[in-house]
Amino acid sequence: MAQEAVSTAAADSSQAGWQTIVTDWSSDKQTFRVPWGKAMMWIFLLSDTFIFTCFLTGYMNVRISTPEQWPNPSEVFGLDVFGVSVPLLLIGIMTFDLITSSGTMALAVNFGYRRDRGRAAALMFLTAAFGAIFVGMQAFEWSKLIIQEGVRPWGNPMGASQFGAAFFMITGFHGLHVSAGVVYLSIVAMKVLRGDYEKRGYEIVEIAGLYWHFVDLVWVFIFAFFYLW
């Protein structure tokens, strides 16, 4: 009799446990403590990580397997300053620009959670300006390679023909992300300045920050794999 009571109690406890799980999952609020916007951004960034990983892995495979001489990035991306060629000068400035923009974006998130919408919006506009400067420098870099050096996605007069395809694919895809980020940050900054997020909070600023920090981190990997190798 006692054994049957114990079994019944265990069955009831198990059923109650399953009902609790079902209730939690169906209500969402108990299951997912992270806001949906932030969760969706993390999923998007994860999928983007796979894409950039495939690009860089493909680049390394081509770089290692091609029998032709691969152009020296230090020479290809150097700039002449007062008659002296400075290796990777423009790339270094571009990298410093994006790293600085990460700092301004972090400050924007901080002021957003303090509900200081004026400073948060100003710093987001500043971050977007850094992004626009980066895209402008990348456009200069592309035009220099295309017009002066004659590099094309299907050919390269300086060595391995795959160099152009790898360069334009990887940096172009990243530049597209930076351009989209500039538009995204500008729109969010305008809405922050108007006070559109006063009632529901400024989590959108943090979400925008996640995107921008991801873009900056990807550039660090591109800089290390493509320009320094």
N, C-alpha and C positions, 0 to 999 in steps of 0.2 A: 504493500500500500504506500509506504514511504517512498519506494523507488519510483512508483507511478507518479507520485506528486512531484518528485524531483524532475522527472522526464517532462511532465506537463509544464512545469515552471521554466525549464530550459527551452522548450519549444515556444512558449509565449514570449520569452526574452528574445529569442532569435527572430521571431516574427516582428516584435516591436522594433528590434534593431534594423531590420530591412525596411520597415515602414518609415523609420526616422531617416534612413539614407535616401529613400525615394522622395520624402518630403523636402529634404535639404537640396537635392539635385533639381527638383521641380521648382523650388522657390528662387533659385539662383543667388539670392542675397546671402544665404548661409554657406553656400558652396564656394562662390567666387568672391573673395574679399577685394580683389583687384578690380578697379573700374573697367568696364568693357572697352572703352577707348584705349586705355593703356594695354590691355590684353591683346587687342587687335593689332596695335602697333608692334608689340613684341613678336607676334606671329608673322607680320609683314617683314620685320627686320630679320627674323630667322630665315625666311624664304630667300630674302636678298643675300644673306650670308652664304647660302648654298650657291647662288648664282655667281657671286664674286669669287668664291672658292673654286668653282669650275673654271672660270676665266683664268685665274692665276695658275691653277694646276695645268690647264692646257698650255698656257704660255711657257711654264717651266719645261713641260714635255717637249714643246717645239724648240725651245732654246737649247735643250740638251741634245736632241736628236738631229737637228739640222747640220749638214756637213759644211755649209757655207759659213764664212766669217760673220759673226754677229757684230753689228756696229757698237762702238764704245759709247755708252750713254754720256759719259763725262765730256766727250768731244762733241757729240751730236747736240746736246742740250746746253752747251756752253754759250756765254755771251761775251762780246768784246767790250771792254771798258777801258777807254783811253788807249786803245790799241793792244790791250792785253786780254787774252781769252781766259775768262773765269769759269771753271767747270761748274755746272749745275747751279749757277747763280739764280736764274729765274725760278728753278724748281725749289731752291731753298727759300726764296721769298714767298712762293706759293704755299709751301708747307708752314712757314711761320704765320702766314695770314690765316690759315685754317686753324692752327693751334690757338691763336689769339681769339678767333671766333668761338672756340669751345669755351674759353674763359668768360666771354661776354654772355654766352648763352647760359652758362651755369649761374651767373649773377642774375640774369633775367628770371630764371626759375626761382631763385631765392627771394627776389623781390615780389614775384607773383604770389608765393605762399604767404608773404607778409601783407598781401593785398595793397601793395604800393604800385598801382597800375601805371602810374606815370613813368616811373623808373623801369618797370618791367617792360613796358612797350618801347621805351627809348633804347634799351639794351637789345631788344629783339630786332628793332630797326637797324641798330649798329651791326648786329650779327649778320643780318641780311645784306648789309652793305659790304661786309667782309667777303661774303659769299659771291656777291656780284663782282667784286674786284678779282677774286680767284677765277671766275669764269672768263673775265676779260683777259687776264694773263694767259689762261689756257687757250683762248682764241688766238692770241698773239703767237703762242708756241706752235699751234697748228699751222697758222699761216706761214710762219718761218720755215717749218719743215716742208710744207707743200710747195710754196713759191720758190724759196731759196735753195732748198736741198733736193727738191724733186721727189719726195717720198710719197708713195701712193699705197692704198690698201693692197694692191696687187703687185707692187714692185718697189724696189729700193735700190738706188744707185750706189749706196754705201756698203752693200753686203747682202746678207740674207733677205730674200724677198718677204719672208714672213714677218719681218720687223714692223713694217707698216700696218699690216693687218692686226697684229697684236697690240700695237700702240693705239691705233684709232679705236679699236674695239673696247679696250680696257679703260682708257682715259675718257673716251666719249661716253661710255655708260656711266662712269662716275660723274662726269661733268653734267650729264642729264639729271642725276640725283641732286647735285648742288643747285642747279637752276630751278628744279622743282622745289627744293628747300627754301630758296630765296622767295619764291612766290608764296609758299606755305607760311613762312615766318612773317612775311609782310601782312598777309591777310589776318593771321591770328593777332599780330601786334595792333592792327587797326581795331579789331574787335575788343581787345583788352583795353585800349585807350578809350573806347566808347563806353566801357563798363558792361559789356554783354555777359560777362561771366561772374558778376557780383553775387548773384543768388546761388549758382551751382558750384562756385569755387573756381580756382585757377589751375586745375589739374591739366587742362589743355596745354598750358605753358610747359609743364613737365613732359607731356607727350611729344610736343614739338622739340623739346630738348633731347629726348631720346633719339629722335630721327637725326637731328643735327650732329650729335656726338657719334652716332653710327657712321655717318658720312665722313666725318673727320678721321675716325679710326680706320676706315677702309683706305683712306688716302695714305695713312702711315704705312700700311701693308704694301700699297702700290709703289710708294716711294722706295721702300726697302727692297722689294722684289724686282721692280722694273728699272729704276734709275740707279740704284747702288750696285746691282749685280753686274 
